[in-house]
Amino acid sequence: MNPVIRQVLVLGANGRFGRAAVDAFAAAGWRVLAQVRRAPAAPLPAHARPLSLPLTDLPGLAAAAAGSQVVVHALNPVYNRWSSEALPMARQGMDLAQRLGATFMLPGNVYNYGSGMPALLAPDTPQRPDTEKGRIRVQLEAEMQQRAAQGQRCVVLRAGDFYGCGPGGWMDRAVLASLARRKLVYPGPLDLPHAWAYVPDLARAFVAVAGREDLPAFSTLHFAGHTLTGAQLLAAIERAAAGLGWVPAAGWRHGRLPWTLLRVGGLVLPMWRALAEMEYLWRVPHALDGRALQACVGELPATPIDTALRAVLQTLEPAALRGTPPTVQAH
């Protein structure tokens, strides 16, 4: 008897997490439908094909994705358009999953807990958001729970700051933004732990959870990822760079993110204002408790931090890293 081939629809498959999810599900033998608004940036793997239909075309998408057991919502609005776009996009994704009779899976984050969050975040930690983005996240997950009560299966898999699989997050836009000038910039105090999620590992966790058919109608699970202080992260980056032969003769320079400038600039620049709102994430220590996820799917393979950061450096600075002699003169 031929094994049943499972099918997943990934919404936003051109994004960092969306593409990682496509690759992870395909590698696990799923048939993958990759919803994109433009042609995929790189060829899709075997068992995957693109669907160039907008999310607003629910009937067309539902027909094209018939038979999907899972919908992964990897769409993410531009940071300064969250207030107007995040909920409508998620509702469309949930509506589509409902039409398909599929499980709706959402990559969550820690915004829900607010600046008073405890050091260890468990799935049942009270959510007390004090930013607009946090309140939107709480409302979104509440709507998922309401739909679950009406029979739609929904899963939130929460993680820390994404990094890996290309640019688009704090790692490359802040910490590594001045890498070519031999400078690393950390947004907060160096002695406080911060939660990070290596995107390929998180995508594989989604595959593991999607394969469970005995989950409750609504589930919230936490992906532990890497929890590092600022000093630990910068040291790991320097080790990874050294492994690639990029060692500044005078050593790495370290800097801080100019939060005051971001707040002042935010008076006229919406993107800066949106970034400044999240400063608390760098001065409030936090980690994610992944024990419930482990109990659900077992031990997940985790990429060592040095290995993950080496891959990140190769992606973000290929010309500088590949063309640099073993010792680089700092200036």
Order of alpha helices (4+ residues) and beta strands (2+ residues): beta-alpha-beta-beta-alpha-beta-alpha-beta-beta-alpha-beta-beta-beta-beta-alpha-beta-beta-alpha-beta-beta-alpha-alpha-beta-alpha-alpha-alpha-beta
